């Protein structure tokens, strides 16, 4: 990865579940105890300190110019340049982390939004100033680069970066072209930034009157709460009101998403790739066949997914399953609620197979305010882990509401956090940032350990049935749903590349067609109601440039790796910790092979389907024992 392209956040939006504690109900941030809010003073003691550091870093930018035209003259010059831009990138990442997370606490606060925008401008300037580096390195022949590496030990940390530059030679422009591409970053974040503010801060959330007579405002958090209601009529009303209101703004959402796709097309053309998919995957050296194979394998196994949907219909006792039934509690008399403290204890117990160091750092995350736990007015929805402050520690954003899904999301984000912590601890900054392709392995690995631990503690049939159902929900949401998104994302880019329009109505029609196929609408497996056609506008991941497929591939990888660890294989644990500690020291496909799973084969997916069917076998056995 280019040293100037290291500013990243692992932004992972997950559904929020039901609130179960007084703290979970409190929406006024000032009234939430500090122990449940992250402490950003670990990054900078104050906004003024942030500003002073920003000015100091910007003042160092001109130092880059001294290396222009000299990178091929000596190993010393090459090392000096790479060290300087890498250190500046590291400090910019820290500045960005502070501003963006402060903004996420309340997206309505224009002060921190302004700081984020200011950093975006600064980063663009930085990228433009350093844009000569890769074209200039490409002018140096391979023999000279090898001599530099052999003669200057300090360049060792940049070996993977230098090798990657040479690999991508055909997609690197001239110095002038690279500067234009870098300058384009001034505009490139606009679609996602506009979507974020509009959908989280300015969107006119609908209201709905529930069966108890209470009228509620459906922001994203309350939608996630009430879509899981045990009252079917309430679920139907909530879905119709929420997605109905989104449909009213489909033209605006469609224009935003079209702008995002056009941005990706610009970079595809500027980098001389044959498609947006090739452009997105080549950064991590992922064969496009991996993406296509995922979609093909999932479509071939829709019968297994439909078996799960029919099982859900059976457990719920419904004559007809609708899309608005997909988040309903499987068993009305089993309500899995966990306080934050209970969730912490269960999570830590489930992570025991990974060793004492993993546990020690996980405890620190809970005890030392790495986590912003509860929802509040204006807070960014969903959940994520941000490990981009290399010299500090990762941070986690949650919107904890007290159900099993929240506990699972919490351990999921902790998996990301531990991945960042091990990589930052072990790797120099130049290779600490792991590729997006492997980003979801550690998170879903943690989820697998949690569900196995909880099943080991609970013998009651109904509770086990509920937990097994939660596991299948994980596969539904991570493998099938994310692949559904991945197929939609691929199709809209293919349409744009053919010159076809991407209006809100066009996107509605495409999403409706794909969703009905996945959920077996025409076979009456699950009825996809009309309002669901606008669900695409609810998904922030479509602004992450072919991100979503990696949820599915990572889930299948982690399923294979976690089975090895749970078998008691000590070497499997060592290989897994080594994987977490590897950052981007090698390409992700190679790192996963070293850990024990080959993502170029169909085996990880097949193992996941086998386990899914095994879980459904157990659930059907329990249902028979219960006389259902």
N, C-alpha and C positions, 0 to 999 in steps of 0.2 A: 504494500500500500504506500502511496506517495506520502512522504512526511508531512506535506501540507494538507493532506486530506484525512486527518486523523480525528477531526471533531465529529464524534458520533454519539448518539444516544440509542440505547436499546429501549424503544418505546413499544410496549406490549399491552395492547388494550384487551381486557378480559371483562366478561359480564360481571356485574355486581349483583350480590344476592341480598337476602333479607336481613334487615337490621334486628338485632336481638338484645342490645344493651342500651342503657341511657346514653352512653358516650356515642354509640352509633347513631342515635337520633339527633344529637346536637349538631346543628348546621352552622352555628356561629363559631368561627375559628378561634376567636379570643377566649372562648369558654372551654375549649378542649385543653386538657392538661398537657404541659410541655412534654411529658414523657412519651406522649403519643404523636409528637411532631418532630420531624427531622431537625437537626441543628446545622444550619448552613454556615454558622460561624467557624466550623471546621475548615471551610474553604477560605473565607475572608471574614474578619471580625466585624465589618460594617460595609455599608454601601460606599462610603468614602474610601475605604481601603481598596475595595474593588476598582473604583475609579482611578486611584493612584497607580495601581498595578497595571491597569489597562493602558494608561498613558506611558508607563515605563516600557511596556512590551512594544507598543507602537513605535516608540522612539528608537527601537533596535532594528526596525525593518530595513533602513538604508544600509545596514551592515551586509545585507545579502548581496548588494550590488558589486562589492569588491571581488566576488568570485565569478562574475559573468565573463565568459570567454576563457576561463582558466581551469575548468574542471578536468580537462584531459591533459593538463601540463604536469600534474604531480598528484601522488596519492594524498599528500598533505592538503592540497587545495580541495580535493574531492571530500576528504574527511571533514575539513573545516566547514565547508558549505553544508554538508548533510547534518553535522552536529548542530549548527546554528538553526537551520530551519526546523529540525526535529525538536529542539528545545523550545523554540517559539510556538510551534504547534502544540506542544504539551501545555504551555502556559495559556494559550488561547482556549484550549479545551477546558481548562479549569475556570477561566473567565466565563465561558459559555455555560458551563454547568451551573454556576451560581445564578446567572441571570435567568436562564430558562426554568430552573426549578423554583426560583422565587416567583416567576410569572405563573407557573403552574399552580402555586398555592391559591391564587385568585386571578383567573384569566381576565377579569374585568379591570385589573389594576394597570393603568396605562404606563406607569413609571417603569415597571419591570419589562413590559412589552417593548417599551422604547429602548431599554438596555439590550434586549435580544436583537432588535433591529439594528442597533448600533454595532453589535458584534458581527452581525451578518455582513455589514458594509466593510468592517475592518478585515474580516476573513477574506472577503473578495479582493480587497486591496493586497493582502498578503499573498494570496494565490497568484494574482497577476504579476507581482514582483518576482515570485519564485518560478514563474512559468517557463523560464529558460532552462531549468535544471534537466528535465527528462530529454528534451531534444538535444541538449548539449552532450549528455551522457551517451546518447545513441550515436553520436559522431565519433565516439571513442571505440576502437575495435575491441573485440572480445579478449584478445591476447593481452592488450594493455590493461584492461579491467582485471584480468586474472593476476597479472603482475602486481597491480596495486593491492589486491586482496592478500597476496602472499607476502608483500613487503610491509604492509601497515596493518598491525593487529586490530587497531581501532575500527577498521572498516568491516571487521567480521560481523558486527551486528547488522550491517546493511547488505549482507550477501543475498538474502532472500529478496530484498527490495531491488537490488541491481539485476538479479536474475529475472525478476518479474518485468522490469523495464525492457529487457532484451526480448522477452517472450512476447510482449505487446508492441513490438516495434512497428508493425504494420498499422497499428491503431493510434500511434502518437504523431501529432502534427509537427510542423515547423515551429520555431520559436514564436513567430508572429501568430500562427494559428492557435498555439497553446495559450497565448495571452488573451486572444479573443474568447476562447473557451472558458478561461478563468474569469474574465470580465462578465461573462454570461451568468455567472453564479449570483450576480446582483439581482437577477430576475427569477432564478430557478426555484427559489423557495416560495415564491408568491402563491401558487395554487394551494399548496398545503397550509401555508400560514393563513390565507383567507378562509379556507375550509375550517381550520381549527377555531378561529375566533368566531366565525359565523355560527358553527354548529354548537359550540360550547358556551358562548357568551351572549350572542345577539339573536339566536334563533327563537322565534316566538313559540315557546313550548305550549302544546295544547293542554286543556284540562278535560278531565273525565269524571263523571259521577259514578261511584261504585255501588254495588248492591246494598251496602249498609247506609247509603245516603251521603257518604262523605265525598266531597269533590277534591281531587288531587291534581296537582300540576305535574305533567309528565316530562321532566327533564331526563337526561340519560340515566341518572342514578335511580330515579323513582320508576322509570320504565322497567329497568332491570329488576327492581324490587317487585313490582306488581305483575309483571309477566309471569312470575313464578307463583302467583296466587293459587290457592287450592280451589277457589271459586271459578268455575269454568266460564260463566257469563262475564265475570270481571276480566278474565284473560282476553276474551273475545273483544270486549270494549276497549281495553288498553291497547291491543295490537291495532285495532281499526283506527283509534284516535291518533296514536303515535305515528304510524306509517302513513295514515291519511294526511296528516299535517305535512310530513316530509314530502309526500307526493305533490302537494300544492306548490312546493318550491323546487320541483324536479328540474325546471329550466335553469335555475340558479346553480343547483348542485351539478347538473349536467355540464354547464359552462365551466365550472371549476375543474371537474374531472377531465373534460376535454383539454383544458389548458395543461394539466399535468401530463397527459399523454403526448401532447404536442411538445412539451419540454423534453420528454424522453426521446421523441423522434429527432429533435435537434441534436442531442448528444449522440444518438445512433449515427446520424449522417456526418456529424463533425468528426467522429471517431472511425468512420468508414466500416461500420458493421452492417451485416446483411439484414438484421432485424433488431428491434428493441430488446427482444429476449436475449439474443446473442450479446448485445451490449451490456445488459444487466448482469448476466452470469459470468462473463469473461473476467470480470474483476477478481473473482475468486477462483478462476480456472475451473468452473463447473461445466461439464459437457451439457449442451441443451437436451441431449437424450435423457438425462436424469429428470428434467422437467416434464418432457413429453411422456416418459415411461410412467411417472406418477399419475398423470391424468388418465392414461390408458389403463393402468392397473386398478385404479379406483373405479372407473366405469365398468371394468370387467367384474368387479366384486360388489356391484350395487345390490346384488341379491343378498349378500351378507348384511349390508346396511339396512335393507328392507326387512330382513329377519329381525333386526333390533327394533325397528319402528313398529313392527307387528307385535313384538313382545311388549313394548311400551303401551300399545293400545290395549293389549290383554290385561296388563297389570292395572291400568287406569280404569278398566271396565267400560271402555267406550265402544259404541257401535261404529263410529267413524272418527279417525284421528285427523286433527287439523294442525296446521303449522303453529297455531297459538297454544297447542297442547304440549309442545316440545320442551317447555321449561317448567311444566307443572311438577310438583313433588310426586314421585312415583307412588308413595304410600302416604295417605293423608294422616294416619295416626303415628307416623314416624317423622319427627321433625329434628333434624340434626343441627343443633345450635352449639356454637363454641365461642366463648369469650376469647379475647386476644391472648390472655394468659393460658387458657386451655389449649388454644391452637399452637402457641409457642411450645408448650410441653410435649404435645403429640408430635409436632414437626421434629423437634430435637431428638426425641426417642426414635423416630423413624430413620433418622440420618446416622444412627450409630454404626451401621456397617461400613461407613466411609472413613472411620477413624477419628482419633482425638483432635487432630489439628482442624479438621473440617468442622467438628462440633464446637471447638473453642472459638473459632471465628464467627460461627453462626450465633453463638450466645452474645458475642460482642455487638452484632448487628441489632439485636433486640435491646440490649442494655445501654448502648451508647448513642441512641437516637440517630440511627442510620435510616429510620423508617418514618414516613409520614402516613399515619395509619387510617384515619377516618375521613369520611366525606365532609366537605363544608361548602357553603355557598360560593359559587364561582370557581371551585377547584377543578382542575383538569380531570376528566372522567377516566375510568379504566385503571390500569396499573402498569408500572414499568420499573426496570432497574437501570440506573445510570452509573456506569463504571468508568466514565471518561476523565475523572479527576485522578490522574495516575498517582500523585504523591499523597493523596489523602485516603479515602476509602470509597467504596460504592455507596450509592443512596438508592432507596426504594420508595416509590409512590404507590400507595394503596388507597382503596375506598372500601374499607372493611365494614361488612354489614352483618357478620356473625353466623353465616351458614357454612356448611361443609365446603361449598364452592369457593368461599372466601378463604378458608383455611388452605385449600388446594392452590388457590392463586398466590397466597402468601409464600408457600414453600416453592412454588414455581419461580416467583421473583427472587427468592433467596438462592435458587439454583443459578440464576444469572449473576447474582451478586458474588457468589463463591467462585464462579468461572472467572469473573473480572478480578477478584481478589488474588486468586492463585496465579493468573497470568501476569498481573501487574507486579506481584511479588517476585516472580521467577524471571520474567523476560525484561530486557531493556525496553524503553518506551517504543523504540522503532518497531518491535515485533510483539508488543503486548496486546494490541487490539485484535481479538479473534474475528474471523470472518462471519458474516451474517449466516452463512450456510450451516455453521455449527452452533449458532447462538442458542437455538432452542433445545439442544441436546441436554444440557445440564438442567434446564428448567423442567422438562418433561421427565427426566430421570428422577428428580426429587418427587414429582407427583406419583411416579410408579412406586417408590419406596413408601410414600405416605399411605397409599391405598392398601398396600400389602400389610403394613403395620396395623392399620385400623381393622382390617379383616381378621388379623391374628388376635385382636383383643375382644372381638364381638362374636358371640355365638348365637344370639337371638336371630331367628329366621328372618323376621321382617326388617330388622336393622341391617343384616347382611345383604338382604335383597336390595335395600336402599343404597348401600355402599357399592355393591356390584353394579347397580344401575348408574351410579356416579362415575364408575370407571368407564362404562360404555358411553356415558355422556362425554367423557374426555376424548374417547376415540371419535365419537360423532363430531365433536367440536374441533378437534385438532387434525384429524386425518380427512374425514369426508367433507366437512364444512369448509375447511381451509383449501382443500383441493377444488371444491366448487368455486371458491373465490379465485383461485389460481387460474381455473379455466376461463372464468369471466374476464379476468385481467388480460390473459393471453388473447382472447377473442377481440377485445376492444382495441388492443394495440394492432392486431392484424387488420381490423377494419380501417383504422386510421392510416395504416401503411398502404392500404388499397385506395385511399382517398375518400372513404365513406364517412358520412357525418356521425357525430356522437352527441346528439341532443338528448335531453332528459327522457323524451319518449322512446327514442331508439334504445337507450340504456335500459329503460323499464322493460321493453319487449325482450331484449336479449337475456336480462337477468331472470325474467319470468320463465323463459323457455328452459334455461339451464337448471333452475331450481326445481321446476316440475319434473324434469328428468331424474335428478338426483333423488328426490323424495317420492318417486313413484306415483305422482299425481294421477296420471292416466290409468294406472293399475289400481287406483283407490287405496294405495298403501298409506299415503298421507296427503290430505287435501291442502294445496298451497293456495290460500285465499288471495283475492285480487290485490289487496293493499301491499302484499309482500313484494310485488314487482318493484317497489321503490326502496327496498332494503339496502341496495347497493350504496345509496347516499348516506347510510348510517355507518358505513365501514371506513374508518380512517386509514386502514392499511393500504388502500388503493393509491395512497399518496407516498408509498414507501418504495416504489419501483421494483416490482416482482419480489416482494418480501414473503408473501403469505405461503408460498409453496414450501418454504423451509420449515414451517410449523409441522407439516405432514412428514417431510423427510426426516426431520430431527426426531419426531415422535417414534418413527419406526427404528431409527438408529438407537435411541435411548432404550426402547423396549428390548432390543437385543443385548445391549450393554448391561442393563439392570438385571436381566436374567442371569448373566454371567456373575455379577457381583453377589446376587442373592443366593447363588449356588454355593457360596462360601469359598470361592476361588480367590485366594489372597493375591495372586498375580493379576487377576481381573481388577481388583481395587487399585493396585499400583498402576496398572495401565490407565485406568480411568483418571486418577489424580494427575498422572503425567499428561494426559490429554487436556485436562483443565489448565495445566500450567504451561501449555505450549503456545498460547496466543496465536500469532500468524507466522510462526517460525517455519512453517511448511504449508503447502496448500491443503485446504480442508479435507478433500477426499483422502489424501495421504495420511493426515492426522487421524482420521477415523479408522483407516486400515490398521494403523499402529495400535489403536485402542481395541481393535478386535471386530470391526464391522466394515463390510465392503458395500458402499452405497451405489456402486455401478452395477451391482447385481440385484436381482429381484428378491433375494432371501430375506432382508429385513422386513419388507412389506408382507411377504408370505407368513413370516413368524407372527407379525401383528394380527393378521387375519385369523391365524390358527388360535392365538390367545383369545381373540374376540369371540370366536365360536365356542371356545372352552368355557368362557365366562357365561355365555348365554346358555350353554348346557347346564351349568350349575344353577343358574336362575330358574330354568324350567324345572329342574329337579326339586328345588325349594318350593316352587309354586305347586307342584304335585303333592308334596308333603303337607302343604297348607290347605290342600283341597281346592285349589283355584284352577 
